Amino acid sequence: MVLATLALTALAQEAGDQPLAIPADAPGPRSEAPRRGPRMDADTAARYEAEKLIVRTVAEFHTGPTVVSHYGWGWGGVSVAGPSMITAVEDWAVYKGPVRLDVPTYLGTIGDTAGQTALMHRIEKNQKLGRTFLGVGIAGGIAGIAGLIGANNARTVQDYATWSQVAGVGAVAFVGGMIAAPFPSRKARDLSWKPSETLALENVQEAVLGHNRDLRRRLGGPGAEDDAAAE
């Protein structure tokens, strides 16, 4: 009996000396890295950069007239020509890659064919008006020169008066045509190259974002899947 008790005690001590077997924690779920959309290759990225639209700030520089000041009296005075004033005017424009787009081309790029047609009609109308005024001025100049030559060679008073009248009318037509011609021509240029003349900046920015989003979808670039999910 005593031997059995001693044996049980020894076994208990050996079991106490051994560490308890504690099961290891079960491995948790693996965290997966966010999946990215397909990356553009070099050719596709270059094409996207060349075809995407960008709204940029531009500046135009306008030169004012030269001011001539006279100091002193009579022939003893001195005339001094001051420098022309150069004024910078900020505006905005739409670029396709590195190239600035005229407004009709921009409208065609975003698919606004109705707006493109209407704008082209306005531009052509102003261009035609400018050419008409220019033609009047040129014709007036020719008539004025012919009138002066005729008056100089006139042999009667009546002929002199007639040719003088022709010269006067020609001079008026020349001056008026040359003064009026730049205005519609300038308007046509502004309609062609200044989107701010006919379009709102907010609307253009929204259309540019839409164009670039559609371009990414066609090319399969980064953000195309997110754009599709957003809709």
Residue pairs with C-beta under 8 A, 6 or more apart in sequence:
36 222
37 221
37 222
37 223
37 224
37 225
37 226
38 220
38 221
38 222
39 222
40 48
40 219
40 220
40 221
40 222
44 219
44 220
44 221
45 221
47 219
48 215
48 216
48 219
48 221
49 97
50 96
50 97
50 98
51 96
51 97
51 215
52 96
52 97
52 211
52 212
52 215
53 94
53 95
53 96
53 101
53 106
53 109
53 110
53 208
53 211
53 212
54 94
54 95
54 96
54 208
55 92
55 93
55 94
55 95
55 201
55 204
55 205
55 208
56 92
56 93
56 94
56 95
57 90
57 91
57 92
58 90
58 91
58 92
58 93
58 100
59 88
59 89
59 90
59 91
60 88
60 89
60 91
61 86
61 87
61 88
61 89
62 86
62 87
62 89
63 84
63 85
63 86
64 84
64 85
64 86
64 87
65 84
66 81
66 82
66 83
66 84
67 81
67 82
68 79
68 80
68 81
68 82
69 79
69 80
69 81
69 82
70 77
70 78
70 79
70 80
71 77
71 78
71 79
71 80
72 78
91 194
91 196
92 195
92 196
92 201
93 100
93 101
93 193
93 194
93 195
94 100
94 101
94 106
94 195
94 204
94 208
95 101
96 109
100 193
101 109
102 192
102 193
103 119
103 191
103 192
103 193
103 194
103 195
103 197
103 198
103 199
104 116
104 119
104 120
104 123
104 192
106 195
106 204
107 113
107 115
107 116
107 119
108 116
109 211
110 207
110 208
110 210
110 211
112 207
119 191
119 198
122 191
123 188
123 191
123 192
124 188
126 184
126 185
126 187
126 188
126 191
127 184
127 185
127 188
129 184
130 181
130 182
130 183
130 184
130 185
130 188
131 181
133 176
133 177
133 178
133 180
133 181
133 184
134 177
134 178
134 181
134 185
135 177
136 173
136 176
136 177
136 180
137 173
137 174
137 175
137 176
137 177
137 178
137 180
137 181
138 174
138 177
139 170
139 173
139 177
140 169
140 170
140 171
140 172
140 173
140 174
140 175
140 176
140 177
141 170
141 173
141 174
142 170
143 166
143 167
143 169
143 170
143 173
144 166
144 167
144 168
144 169
144 170
144 171
144 173
144 174
145 167
145 170
146 163
146 166
146 167
146 170
147 163
147 164
147 165
147 166
147 167
147 168
147 169
147 170
148 163
148 167
149 163
150 159
150 162
150 163
150 166
150 167
151 160
151 163
151 164
151 167
154 160
154 162
154 163
190 197
191 197
191 198
195 204
213 223
213 227
216 222
216 223
216 224
216 227
217 224
217 227
217 228
